[in-house]
Amino acid sequence: MVVGFVLHSIAHGAFKCRIEHCHPFRKPTEGFEERKKYREKLMALWMNSVADDLDLITDWWFAYRMYIAHGIDYVNGGMYTRATIALLLFSVAGTISYLAELYQAVFKYPQSFQWLSLFTILFEDVPQVLLSLLLNGKFNQDLTTLDPLASFNIATSVYSALMKVSGELFVNHCYCCKFEPTGAKDEDV
C-alpha cells in the first residue's frame, strides 16, 4: 500500500510542508508537537503500507510459482494441486482485503473498518503461511530446507499480521505504560 500511502497523501494533504530552514535536525519554530503527532500517524500508515504491498506481491508470486509447479487440475490432481487452488483463492481474499485497506486509507480516513485487520489475518496471512509450508512439503520434513520464495512469503505474511496486531493492540488496548513529562525526575513519579 505504498500506493495507498501516496493516494492518502494526495487526498488528505500529507505533504503540506514548507521549507523553514536548511538544517534538518533543528526543531521547527512553531507547532512542533502537532507536527510530531502528524508525522507519527504518517509513519504508521507508511509501515502498514509497505507490509501490505510486500505481502500482496509475494502472495501472488508464490501462487504463480505453485501454479507452474503443480497446476490446478482439481479433478485429477493430488493434494498439492488442491492446495494450489486454495492458495489462489486466499490470494484473491488478500487482494480484496488490500483493496479494502486502500479504500480505507484514501476515502474513509480517519475512520476504519473495525473488522478488516482480523479478516486479513484470518483469511489471508494465516492460510498463506500454512499453505506455503504445505506446498513445500515441510509438515513432514524439517524446516531448514525451506524454499526461499516460500520463506519470503511466510515472512511477509507474519510481518503483515504483526503490524496489524501490534497497531491495534498498542493504540487501542495497551495502557500499561505511564507517560512522564520530559522534565520529570525519578522521585516525582
RAZI-V902653 format. One record per backbone hydrogen bond with DSSP energy under -0.5 kcal/mol. CO is the residue of the C=O (numbers start at 1). NH is the residue of the N-H. Records with the same first field share a line. If there is no record, write none. Layout:
CO->NH + NH
This chain:
1->5
2->6
3->7
4->8
5->9
6->10
7->11
8->12
9->13 + 14 + 15
13->16
15->17
18->20
22->24
23->26
31->35
32->36
33->37
34->38
35->39
36->40
37->41
38->42
39->43
40->44
41->45
42->46
43->47
44->48
45->49
46->50
47->51
48->52
49->2 + 53
50->54
51->55
52->56
53->57
54->58
55->59
56->60
57->61
58->62
59->63
60->64
61->65
62->66
63->67
64->68
65->69
66->70 + 71
67->71
72->74
73->77
78->82
79->83
80->84
81->85
82->86
83->87
84->88
85->89
86->90
87->91
88->92
89->93
90->94
91->95
92->96
93->97
94->98
95->99
96->100
97->101
98->102
99->103
100->104
101->105
102->106
103->107 + 108
108->111
112->114
113->116
115->119
116->120
117->121
118->122
119->123
120->124 + 125
121->126
124->128
125->129
126->130
127->131
128->132
129->133
130->134
131->135
132->136
133->138
134->137
137->140
142->145
143->146
147->151
148->152
149->153
150->154
151->155
152->156
153->157
154->158
155->159
156->160
157->161
158->162
159->163
160->164
161->165
162->166
163->167
164->168
165->169
166->170
167->171
168->172 + 173
169->173 + 174
173->175
177->179
181->184
185->188 + 189
186->189
